[in-house]
């Protein structure tokens, strides 16, 4: 059954708006070429969208042709303003953007664990209001929030989770109260990071992949056939609760200690580095922020040392010699490299000959191997169930490990499963959550404003 004239117009309008979002400002001729619509149809939709206040003339082309230059049309960016929040255990980051997603202002503040729920919420809300003012926005159309924890798939609300600050849930309600005209929504932080990697990051060419978040805690996001999967209760990807070998106990329904969290969270990474002889460095703060920074610091330090020694060896022995790719490449008669599935023996100090051959690099390679052993346990479990074909190591720690860590994990997965799996490193790092929240807010605002039907011109 053919579409009615009004339905056809709505479809054409949305198509044109999506193209203007993706491609940027276009002439009517370019819209005709990209949409395949007739010239009169394009002229009609341009007139409708201009009258609705959704697009406007933003310039003229300098095309070499007879007659006047062609007008260039673009989305009216200030038609609506959006806010994105990345809510963490230790603080909150806020960005405010226009309708096309251009960031106008951004700021973050730490929120200490000793701060009460009321003051914490007020500080976070005040930050949002301050960034909105700095962006020059009168009000917000849409607010997207990324937070740790479970999101109820029925209500869309952040569920009460043990171990997470109470101000997280209260913040969502407070923003809805203080911004009654805004559409406020919350999503799991790892899911938003996966969305950002799929749209703007390392997974742009993948319809199916899993993001493994490595930061203060651990998490996973599952994208299958281009769609984010949340599960029956919204808990898809709670990999921190995955029972794994090498831990002292099993996780419980209220505590992920004893699960994969105990092997790969920031605190566990710092402890592992110390066991391998890689220092976390001076000045580590006794806080969540300090633990994440320390984990990033030891991983970056290890990667830097391994690369430095490899370059020095190549300079001596010739290009193409890769040493030490891992601790196993160094003669080691007393012990095998790595942790043997995260439950191996304590690493012994390198011998004198090893130190002279690779001053300072053997502990670094040993640490990266041991960390890859641990990560491979979780990744292999995901691969065996989902067969995603691609796993992205995300978060601050995943970004710090770079290709050195990703290659080690991929090598182990290739030996543990017959399912071919590529392991990639995030290109967005810890900023993926805020980016994903912004993309979600932009999509929802455009879905509302670009909806068919006559709408009065209204600034948000």
N, C-alpha and C positions, 0 to 999 in steps of 0.2 A: 504494500500500500504506500503510495507516494506521500511525502511529508506535506503538511499544509503550508500555505505561504508564510504564516507567522512562524512555524517551526523551522522552515528553511531559512528565514531571515535570522533567527536566533542562532542557528548552527553556523551560518556564514559570519555573523558578528563575532562569535567566540573564536572561530578559526582565525579571523583577522587579528583579534586581540592577542591570541597566543603567538602568532607570528611576530607581532610588534614587540612582545615580551622577549621572545627568543632571539630575534634578529636585530632589534633596535629600530629606530625610525626608518620608515619606508615611504616611497612615493606610491601613488595610486597604481601606476604602471607596474611597480615591483610587486604590489599586492596582487594584481591581476595575474602576473606570471607565477607567483608562488601558490596561489589558491586555485588557479585554473578557472576562475569565475570570469564571466563576461565583463566588459568595460562598464555597461550600465549598472550591473549588479554591484560592482565594486564602488561605483560613484554613489549608489544608494546607501550602501553600508557605511561609507565614509561620512556621508551626511548625517545618518542616524547616530553614529558614535560621537560625532562632533557635537550634535545637539544635546546628547546625553552627558556631555562633559567628560567623556572617557578618553578622547583623543583630541589633539590640537595640532595646528601647524607649528613645527619647530624649526623650519628653515626651508631652503630651496636648493635644488640640485644645480650643479654646474654642467649638466649634460650638453654636449655639442649637438644642438638641434635647432630647427627654426622655431620661432615663437618664444613666448615667455618660459622661464625656467619652471620645472615641475615643483609643486609643493611637497614638502616632506612632512609626514605625519608621525607623531609619537604619542605614547600613552601619557596622560596627564599625571605625572608622578606624584604631585602633592594633593591629588584627589583624596588620598588616605595615607595615614601613617601607622606603622606597625611597631611592635616592641617584641624583642626576644630575650628570654632569661635563661641563663645556665645556672641552676641552683645546685650547689655542692654542699658537702658536709661542713666545709670550712668557710663558705662565703657565697657570693652571688655576683654574676656578671650580667650586664644589661646592654643591649644595642637597640637603637631606634632607627628605622629605615622608612623610605617612602614606598609607594605602591609598586615600583619596579624592583625593590629590594636593595636600593643603594643606601648604605649605612651613612647616617647623618651625625650620629653621636654614639659613643660607647664608653663604658666605665665599669669598674668592678670594685667591690669592697670586701674585706675579710670580715667574717662573723665568728667570733670565738665561741668555743664550746661551753664556756662558763657564762655566756650571756643568756638571760632568760628569754622565754618564748615571745613575750610581748615586745621587749626592746629589739629583739632580732627581727621580728616582722616589721616593726616600724622603720628600722634602719634600711631594710630591703625595699619597702614601699617608697621611702623617701628617695632612695637611689633611682628608682624608676621615674618618679616625678621630676627629679633633677635632670636626668638624661633627656626626658621628653622636652623639657624647657630648653636645654642646650641645643636640641635638634631643631628648635623653632616650630614645634608642632603644638597646635591648640589642644588636640585630644587624640586618642588612639582608636583606631577601628578594630584592630585585632592584636591580641597578646598571645604569643606562643611560649610555653614554659617547658624546659627540660629538667627533670629531677630524677634522682635515684629512687628505686623502689617499684612496686607493682601498681599498674594503672587498671582500675576496674573496667573491663571492656563494656559493661552495660551502662554505667554512669559516667565513665570518663574521668572519674575522680582518683586522686592519689590515695591508695590504701594505707592504713596505719601499719607501719612496719617497725618491728623492734630493731634497735641499733641505729635508726635514723632520727635526726633532730625533729622534735615536735613542731618547730616553727615552719618546716617545709609545707605541711598540710595547711597550717593556718595562713601561710602566705597566699596560697591560691584563693582562699575565701576572702582575705583582706583585699586583694586586687580586684576581685569581683565587686566588692562593696565600694571601693574607692573609684572604680572605673565602670560605673553601671552601664555606660553605652558601649563599652568595648566587649568583644567576643573573646573570652579568656579560655584557653584550653591547655592541658598539661599532657606530656608524653614522657615515657621512660627515656632517660638520657642516652642510653646506648642505642635505642631505636632511632633517635634523632641523628646520632653520629653516623649510623649506617645510611640514613637518607642523604646526609650531606656527602658521604663518600660516593654514593651512587649517582648523585646529580653533579657534584663539583669536584670529586676526589678521584681516588685510585680505582674505583669500581665502576667507572662510567661505561665501560664496555661489557659489564656483566649483568645479566638478568637474575642470576642465582649466585649468591655468595653468603658468607657468614662473617660478621665483624666480631672479633674478639677484643673486648675493651680491657686495657691494662693500665690502671691508674691507682688511685687509693684502694679500690676494690677491683673485682673482675665482673665482667658481664659479657653477654653475647647478644647479637641481633641477627635475625634470620630473614633473608630476602629470598623468596622462591618465585620464579617466573615473574619477576619484576614487582612483586607485592610483598610488603612487610608482613610477617606472620607474628601474631601476638599470643595465640593459644587460647584455650577455653577460659582460663582465669586471668589472662594477661601476663602470664609468667614465662612465656617462651624466652629462653636465653638466660635464665637464672643459673648460669654455669658455676657460680661460686658455691652452690650447694651440691655440685656433682661429687659423689664419693670417689676418691682416688687413692691409689697406693702411695705410701710414703708419708702419711699423716698419722698422728698419734691416736685419733679417734674419728668417729663418723660425725657428719654434720647433723643438726637437729632441725625441726620445723621452724625454729626461731633464731637459729644461730648457724652461720655458714662456716664457722671455725671447724676444721677437720675435713672440709671439702676442698675443692680446687682453689678456693680463696686462700687457703693456708699455704699453698704452693706458689701462687702467682701474684698476690696482692702486693702493694708497695712495701709494706713492712717485711714480708717474706723475702722479697727481692734484696732488700738491704741486708737482712740476716745472712742470706746465701752469699752475697758478695763478701761479707766479713769472713765467713768460713773459708772462702776461696782465696783470701788474702788481698781483696780489692777494697780499698778504703772508701768510706762514704764522704770523707773530707771534713774539715773543721766547720764549726758554726751551724751544725744541724739543729733546727728548732725542735723542741719537744711538742710538736703538734702534728695534725694531719697534713698540713701544708709542708711541714718540714720533712715528713716521711716520703711524700711524693717527690719532693725536690731531691732528697737524698737518693731515692731509687733511680730517678732520671740521671743524677750525677754519676752514680757508679756504673750504670749501663753505658753512658756516653764515654766515660773514662776508659772502660774496657774496650769499647769499639775503637777508640782512638789509639790505644796502645797496640792492639792487634794489627791495625792498618799500618801503623808506623813501623813495626817490626817487619811486616810483610814487605813494605817498600824498601826497607834497608836490606833485606835479604835479596830482593830482586836486583837491587843495585849491585850487589856483590856477585850473585850467581847467574844473573841474566834475567831479562824480562820473561814473564810467563810462569815463573816459579812461584807457587802460592804456598807460603809458610808463615806462621802456622795457621792454617784454615781452622783448625780446632786443636784442643789439647791432645787429641789422639795422634796428631801428626808429629808430636815430640816423643822421642824414645822414652818409654815409661814402663820399665819392667815390673814395677811393684803393684801397679794398679791400672785398670782401664779408665779411659777418659769419661767425663760426664758423671751423672748421678745414677745411671742405669735405671731409668724410669722414676727418677725423683726419690728413690729410696736407697741410694748407694752409700758407700763409706765416706767418711770425712776426707776431704782432699789432703794429701800429704804435701809438705813443702817441696819445691823442686830441688833437685840435686845441684851440686856446684857446677857440673858441666852444663846443665840446663839453664842455670842462671847466666852463665857466661855466654851461652849461645843466644839467649833471648832475655836480656835484662828487663825484668818487670813485666814481660808480656805473657809468660806462661800462666800466672794467676789470672790474668785477664781472659785468656782463651779458655782456661778451665772454667771460669765463671760463666762465660757465654754458653759454653757447652752444657753446663749444669742447668742453666736457666732454660735453654732450648729443650732439654730432657723433660723438664717440668711442663712447659707449655705444650709439648707434643702429646702428653697424656690427655690433656683436655681437648686439644684439636682432633686427635685421633678418635675420641668418643663422638665428637660432632660429625666428623667425616663418615664414620661407620653408619650413623643413623640417617644423615641428610644427603650425603654425597653432593656437597655444594660445588665442587670443582675449584673453588677459590675461597681462601680465608684471608681476611685482612687483619693484621695486627695493629690495633688502634690505641688511642689514648696516649698519654704523655710517655709512658714507658715503652709502648710499641714504637712510637716515633723515634725515641732515643736509640733503640736497638737497630733501626734502619735495616739495610739489606744484609748486614752481617748476621743479625739475629734471625731474620726471615729465612735466609738461606739455610741456616742450621735447622730450623724447625721443619722446613720443607724436606730436607734430607732425611730427617727422622721419620716423617710421615710416609715418605716413599718406601721406607723399610718396614713400616708397621701396617700398611694397608695396601690392597691392590687397586684402590680407587685413586686415579690421578688427581692430585690436588696442588694448585699453585698457592704459595703463601706470599702475600704482598705486604708492604709497609704503608701505613697511612700517609697521606700527603697533607692532611689537615690537623693531625695531632689532637691536643686537648681542645682546640677551637672548633672541632667538628660539632659539638653539642650546640653551641650558640648558633653556628651556621645552619644546622638542621632545624632549630627552633625558628629561625628567621624564614627559612624556606617554607616551613609549614604555615606560619602566619601569613606570608605573602600569598600562598596558594588559597588559603581560606578567604582572605580578603578579596582576591580576584574572583573566586567562585561566587561570592556574594554580589560584588559590584558588577561583574560581567554577566550576571544572570539575565535571561530574557525578560522583556516587559519594560514598560515606560517607568523611568525613575527620575525623580527630581534631582537636579544637580545639588549635591551636598558635600561639604568638605569635612573630612575626618582628621 
